[in-house]
């Protein structure tokens, strides 16, 4: 493999794009320099090609939005058909109603729906609705919720955000209901919302999510599940459907439209009605190509049982990784490789997998889509096994591997 074209594009980007990326997690600092693809050009099914023509089995999938596959025929057809009518209009389009009705049928908490473009917008809107509904200001949170000010003030990148906002943001520990109790005791009748990723890596205890639900109800707090990642992966109705715990509001995105930019806030009618009073408005919220793609994607998921397929494929992957001595965490629908090694080993593993045509993120999360095949999984497992063998037998060969840097840490 060579990365001549990638390097040339990177040099051009240094002049015009801060950090050379629009998305922190995609930036070149997060992959081993000189031995990694930097710019991708095309994709088909579960495979992608970089600007130098190198081919990879893709387990990043655009950071999660690709749930069916690249260049997926049903999705392409939906885009082409809607494109003939138009992309965006001067008044609402019936697709807004159709997709909203669809979501209220498949997502347990969804009685009303609002569409936005990004996950950060969706979580901002959900928190604003919760504050309006409760008349309170403070937010208890667990997990990652985007780049918006109310959340990012507590991150490692708080520059440019008024410090006063940190007073209204309180973290709690996942799987520890006592940490929530301590927040309420410290700020009685001041917590507007509990916002959390219902699950990412660590499995919830048998009662944790139920306890959070009961806790929120008892103290009049709006419970928000951030399902930007878990939606349309754990189950068609999200993690709330899979675990049988219904929040008051939820945010969905990434996998809803197989790569088209679409996110949604859904929830209980009386809380969602706050959107008639608060200021949440987006020119592109009703953009029709994404709405049409959302309908087509969900329909295809239902027709082909794609989520069940990905769970089975993920189980095959996790079992195979265990067999070659690699620890995993998470769930089969989105496994995570666990490395009890140094950062240099992580860099080295990525470097050698790229050489073998495997594209994974430095977080070691493995996203699966309906286009991944058993052959993809078997090839990947063989690549990992041979990589580990090469590293063990010739360690000196790999001295000097450039260390990668994490894009950000979940708070």
C-alpha positions in Angstrom: 0.0 0.0 0.0 1.0 3.6 -0.6 -0.6 6.8 0.7 0.8 9.3 -1.7 -2.5 10.9 -2.6 -3.7 10.9 1.0 -0.5 12.8 2.0 -1.0 15.3 -0.7 -4.6 16.0 0.2 -3.5 16.3 3.9 -0.9 18.9 3.0 -3.6 21.0 1.2 -6.0 20.6 4.1 -3.4 22.0 6.5 -3.7 25.4 4.8 -7.5 25.7 4.9 -9.0 23.3 7.5 -8.2 23.5 11.3 -7.1 20.1 12.5 -7.6 19.0 8.8 -11.0 17.5 9.6 -14.7 18.4 10.1 -15.1 15.7 12.8 -12.6 15.2 15.6 -12.8 11.4 15.5 -11.8 11.3 11.9 -8.7 13.4 12.1 -5.3 12.2 11.0 -3.8 12.6 14.4 -5.8 9.6 15.6 -4.1 7.1 13.2 -0.5 6.1 12.8 1.2 8.6 10.4 2.5 7.5 7.1 0.9 4.0 7.2 -2.7 4.9 7.4 -5.4 6.0 4.9 -6.4 9.6 5.5 -9.0 10.3 2.8 -11.6 7.9 1.5 -13.1 8.2 -1.9 -15.8 5.6 -2.4 -17.7 2.7 -0.7 -19.7 -0.3 -1.8 -21.4 -2.7 0.6 -19.1 -3.1 3.6 -15.9 -2.1 1.7 -14.4 1.3 1.1 -11.5 2.7 -1.1 -9.2 5.5 -0.2 -7.8 8.1 -2.6 -4.8 5.9 -3.4 -7.0 3.0 -4.4 -6.4 0.8 -1.3 -9.4 -1.3 -0.4 -10.6 -2.0 3.2 -13.3 -3.9 5.0 -14.9 -1.0 6.9 -15.8 -1.4 10.6 -16.1 2.4 11.2 -19.0 3.0 8.9 -18.8 6.8 9.0 -18.7 6.6 12.8 -21.9 4.6 12.9 -24.5 6.0 10.4 -24.1 3.2 7.8 -26.4 0.5 9.0 -27.3 -1.1 5.7 -24.2 -0.6 3.6 -22.5 1.8 1.2 -24.2 2.4 -2.2 -27.2 0.4 -0.9 -29.7 0.0 -3.8 -32.9 0.7 -1.8 -31.3 3.9 -0.3 -30.0 5.1 -3.6 -33.5 4.6 -5.2 -35.2 6.6 -2.4 -32.7 9.5 -3.0 -33.1 9.4 -6.7 -36.9 9.3 -6.6 -37.1 12.2 -4.1 -34.5 14.2 -6.0 -36.8 14.4 -9.0 -39.4 16.2 -6.8 -37.1 18.4 -4.9 -34.7 18.6 -1.9 -36.2 21.3 0.3 -39.3 23.4 0.0 -40.8 26.7 1.2 -43.5 24.8 3.2 -43.5 21.5 5.1 -43.5 18.3 3.1 -45.7 15.2 3.8 -42.6 13.2 4.4 -42.2 14.9 7.8 -45.5 13.5 8.8 -44.9 10.0 7.3 -41.6 9.5 9.0 -42.9 10.9 12.3 -45.8 8.5 12.3 -43.4 5.6 11.6 -41.2 6.5 14.5 -44.1 6.8 16.9 -45.0 3.2 16.0 -41.6 1.6 16.6 -40.0 3.7 19.4 -41.6 3.1 22.8 -41.4 6.6 24.2 -42.2 8.4 20.9 -45.6 10.1 20.9 -44.4 13.2 18.9 -41.3 13.9 16.8 -39.0 16.8 15.8 -36.3 16.4 13.2 -32.8 18.1 13.2 -29.6 17.5 11.4 -27.0 16.5 14.0 -26.9 14.6 17.3 -25.6 17.7 19.1 -28.6 19.7 18.0 -30.9 16.9 19.1 -29.5 16.7 22.6 -29.5 20.5 22.9 -33.2 20.5 21.9 -34.1 17.7 24.3 -32.4 19.4 27.2 -34.0 22.7 26.4 -37.5 21.1 26.3 -36.8 19.4 29.6 -35.8 22.7 31.2 -38.9 24.4 29.8 -41.2 21.6 31.1 -39.8 21.4 34.6 -38.8 25.1 35.1 -35.5 23.9 36.4 -31.9 24.4 35.1 -29.5 21.8 36.3 -28.6 18.7 34.2 -27.3 15.3 35.5 -25.5 13.4 32.8 -23.7 10.2 32.0 -21.9 9.5 28.7 -21.1 11.6 25.6 -23.7 14.1 24.3 -22.0 16.2 21.6 -20.2 19.6 21.2 -23.0 21.9 22.4 -22.1 24.4 25.2 -24.1 22.9 28.1 -22.2 19.6 27.7 -18.8 20.6 26.3 -18.2 23.0 29.3 -17.4 19.8 31.3 -15.1 18.3 28.6 -11.4 18.6 27.9 -12.3 21.3 25.4 -14.1 24.0 27.4 -12.4 27.0 25.7 -14.8 29.6 24.3 -17.7 28.5 26.6 -18.9 30.7 29.5 -17.6 29.1 32.7 -20.9 29.8 34.5 -22.5 27.0 32.5 -20.4 24.4 34.5 -22.5 25.2 37.5 -25.5 23.6 35.8 -23.9 20.3 34.7 -23.4 17.4 37.1 -21.9 14.0 36.1 -23.1 10.8 37.6 -21.6 7.3 37.5 -23.1 4.7 35.3 -24.5 1.7 37.1 -24.4 3.6 40.4 -27.9 4.9 41.5 -26.4 6.3 44.7 -24.5 8.8 42.6 -27.8 10.1 41.3 -29.2 10.3 44.8 -26.3 12.4 45.9 -27.0 14.9 43.2 -30.6 15.3 44.2 -29.7 15.6 47.8 -27.3 18.4 46.9 -29.6 20.2 44.5 -33.2 19.4 45.7 -35.9 20.3 43.1 -33.3 21.8 40.8 -32.6 18.9 38.4 -34.4 19.4 35.1 -33.2 16.3 33.3 -31.2 13.1 33.6 -29.5 12.6 30.2 -27.6 9.4 29.6 -26.5 6.9 27.0 -28.5 3.9 28.1 -25.6 1.6 27.2 -22.4 1.8 25.2 -19.7 -0.7 26.5 -20.5 -1.5 30.1 -23.6 -3.7 30.5 -26.2 -2.2 32.8 -26.9 -4.2 36.0 -30.1 -6.0 36.0 -31.9 -3.1 37.8 -29.9 0.0 37.0 -32.0 1.4 34.1 -35.2 0.6 36.0 -33.9 2.4 39.0 -33.0 5.5 37.0 -36.5 5.4 35.5 -38.1 5.1 39.0 -35.8 7.8 40.4 -36.7 10.3 37.7 -40.4 9.7 38.1 -40.2 10.1 41.9 -38.4 13.5 41.8 -40.2 14.9 38.7 -37.1 14.8 36.5 -37.3 14.3 32.8 -35.4 11.2 31.8 -33.6 11.5 28.4 -32.0 8.6 26.6 -29.3 9.7 24.2 -29.8 6.9 21.6 -27.7 8.6 18.8 -25.5 5.5 18.9 -27.8 2.8 20.2 -30.8 3.6 18.1 -31.4 1.2 15.2 -28.5 -1.1 16.4 -29.6 -2.6 19.7 -33.2 -2.9 18.4 -35.4 -1.2 15.9 -36.9 0.9 18.8 -33.4 1.5 20.3 -31.9 0.4 23.6 -35.1 1.4 25.4 -36.9 -1.3 23.4 -34.2 -3.8 24.0 -34.0 -3.2 27.8 -37.7 -2.5 28.3 -37.2 0.8 30.0 -39.0 3.8 28.5 -37.6 7.4 29.0 -39.6 10.6 28.7 -37.5 11.9 25.8 -35.0 10.3 23.5 -32.6 11.4 20.7 -32.0 9.3 17.7 -29.6 9.7 14.8 -26.6 8.0 13.0 -28.3 4.8 11.8 -31.7 6.2 11.1 -31.1 7.0 7.4 -28.0 4.9 6.4 -25.7 7.9 6.2 -27.9 10.8 5.3 -27.9 13.6 7.8 -31.0 13.1 10.0 -31.6 13.1 13.8 -34.7 13.2 15.8 -36.0 14.1 19.2 -39.0 12.0 20.3 -40.9 11.6 23.5 -44.0 12.0 25.6 -46.6 14.3 24.2 -46.9 16.8 27.1 -43.1 17.4 27.1 -42.8 17.5 23.3 -45.5 20.1 23.2 -42.9 22.5 24.8 -41.5 22.7 21.2 -44.5 24.9 20.5 -43.1 27.5 23.0 -39.3 27.1 23.0 -37.0 28.3 20.2 -35.9 25.3 18.2 -36.0 25.8 14.5 -33.9 24.5 11.6 -34.1 25.4 7.9 -32.9 21.9 7.0 -34.9 19.9 9.6 -37.4 19.0 6.9 -34.9 18.3 4.2 -36.6 15.7 2.0 -33.8 13.5 0.7 -32.9 12.5 4.3 -36.5 12.0 5.3 -37.2 9.8 2.3 -34.0 7.8 3.1 -35.1 7.4 6.7 -38.4 5.8 5.6 -36.6 3.6 3.1 -33.9 2.5 5.6 -36.4 1.6 8.4 -38.6 -0.3 5.9 -35.6 -2.3 4.7 -34.6 -3.0 8.3 -38.0 -4.4 9.0 -38.2 -6.4 5.8 -34.8 -8.0 6.0 -34.4 -8.3 9.8 -31.1 -6.5 9.5 -30.6 -5.9 13.2 -31.0 -9.5 14.0 -28.5 -10.3 11.2 -25.9 -7.9 12.6 -26.3 -9.3 16.1 -25.5 -12.8 14.8 -22.6 -11.5 12.7 -21.3 -9.7 15.8 -21.5 -12.8 17.9 -19.4 -14.6 15.3 -16.8 -11.8 15.5 -16.7 -11.7 19.3 -16.3 -15.5 19.5 -13.6 -15.4 16.9 -11.7 -12.7 18.7 -11.9 -14.6 22.0 -10.5 -17.6 20.2 -7.4 -15.7 19.1 -6.8 -14.2 22.6 -8.4 -10.8 22.1 -10.7 -9.5 24.9 -13.9 -7.8 23.9 -16.6 -5.8 25.6 -20.0 -4.3 24.7 -22.7 -6.2 22.7 -22.6 -8.2 19.5 -24.3 -5.4 17.6 -21.3 -3.1 18.4 -18.4 -5.0 19.9 -15.4 -3.3 21.3 -11.8 -4.7 21.3 -10.2 -4.3 24.7 -6.4 -3.9 24.7 -4.5 -4.3 28.0 -1.4 -3.0 26.3 0.5 0.3 25.8 -0.6 3.0 23.4 2.2 2.0 21.1 0.7 -1.5 20.8 -2.7 0.0 19.8 -0.9 2.1 17.2 0.9 -0.9 16.0 -2.2 -3.1 15.7 -4.0 -0.4 13.7 -1.0 0.0 11.4 -0.7 -3.7 10.7 -4.5 -4.1 10.2 -4.6 -1.2 7.7 -1.9 -3.1 5.7 -4.1 -6.1 5.6 -7.1 -4.1 4.4 -9.0 -3.8 7.7 -10.3 -0.3 8.7 -11.2 0.2 12.3 -11.3 3.2 14.5 -8.7 3.9 17.2 -11.4 3.6 19.8 -11.5 -0.1 18.8 -15.3 -0.1 18.4 -16.5 -2.3 15.6 -19.6 -1.1 13.8 -21.4 -3.7 11.7 -23.9 -3.2 8.9 -26.2 -5.5 6.9 -23.7 -5.6 4.0 -21.0 -7.2 6.1 -20.6 -10.9 5.3 -19.4 -14.0 7.1 -16.4 -13.9 4.7 -15.6 -10.3 5.9 -15.7 -11.5 9.5 -13.5 -14.6 8.8 -11.0 -12.5 6.8 -10.8 -10.0 9.6 -10.3 -12.6 12.3 -7.5 -14.2 10.2 -5.9 -10.7 9.7 -5.9 -10.1 13.5 -4.5 -13.5 14.2 -1.6 -13.2 11.8 -1.0 -9.6 12.9 -0.6 -10.7 16.5 1.7 -13.6 15.5 3.9 -11.2 13.4 4.2 -8.8 16.3 5.2 -11.5 18.8 7.8 -13.0 16.5 9.5 -9.9 15.3 9.1 -7.1 17.8 12.1 -5.1 16.6 10.6 -4.7 13.2 7.9 -2.5 14.6 10.0 -0.1 16.7 9.3 3.6 16.0 5.6 3.2 15.3 4.0 6.6 15.7 1.6 6.9 18.7 -2.0 7.8 18.0 -4.0 10.2 20.1 -7.5 9.8 21.3 -10.0 12.1 19.6 -11.6 12.9 23.0 -12.5 11.1 26.1 -16.1 10.2 27.1 -16.8 12.2 30.3 
